[in-house]
Amino acid sequence: MKRWILLLLFGQVVIILVPLTTALVTLGPILVSVINVSPLLIAAAQCYLVLFEPRAFDNIPAYEHSYDKNLPLLSHPAEQEQPTNAQEPEPEQPSIPANFTDEMLDDIGRQVEDFMKSHQPYLQPRYKLSDLSDDKGIGVHKLSAYINRRRGTNLYGYLNQLRIEYCISKIKQGEQRFKTLEALSAESGFQSRTTFIREFKGITGVNPSEYLENLDA
């Protein structure tokens, strides 16, 4: 950034001093024309570098776009399956003892379901099995046994199912009219647009845009 400013300042000094110098010194008309044109060439070169080659100035990025995810767009960027750097948490799958009784799993299920409804921890993108264990005071093996045997998945799949249900509830409330699908997926706890689309289609049978089209039909 400092080098960029110095280059611009130097160019401006040349642009100002050259015509001023030719006004004070008597020179031939051809030489005066050349000297007077040189500042324009410097200014044109500066404009070209600033607009098309900004990396010439201390490796400044060429373009950095940002936008408000809560503003509506003409298309839904959440459905553009672009690469993402967000790291999806690995599901925790401790071994499940075989001696867990149905009564024990029923009790754990009631506690977990009530907690999910009242506190909605699935809205936290990095919520883990150890977090649920800390929140409820139930061992990870017991929680894993309930989710595996009664929900037919692991915590990661269980949370994504709840996230999709939450997103669909927001869509049915009309929030898609003033929010993008990307914003809705982030509010529902997803970090990756690709995961959101995959989970949405896995539960509803259609991708998000098709779901919205069917909803408006």
Sequence and secondary structure as in RCSB ss.txt:
>XXXX:A:sequence
MKRWILLLLFGQVVIILVPLTTALVTLGPILVSVINVSPLLIAAAQCYLVLFEPRAFDNIPAYEHSYDKNLPLLS
HPAEQEQPTNAQEPEPEQPSIPANFTDEMLDDIGRQVEDFMKSHQPYLQPRYKLSDLSDDKGIGVHKLSAYINRR
RGTNLYGYLNQLRIEYCISKIKQGEQRFKTLEALSAESGFQSRTTFIREFKGITGVNPSEYLENLDA
>XXXX:A:secstr
 HHHHHHHHHHHHHHHHHHHHHHHS   HHHHHHHHHHHHHHHHHHHHHHHH GGGTTT  S      TTS  SS
 GGGS                 TT  HHHHHHHHHHHHHHHHHH GGGSTT  HHHHHHHHT  HHHHHHHHHHH
SSS HHHHHHHHHHHHHHHHHHTTGGGTS HHHHHHHTT S HHHHHHHHHHHHSS HHHHHHHHH 
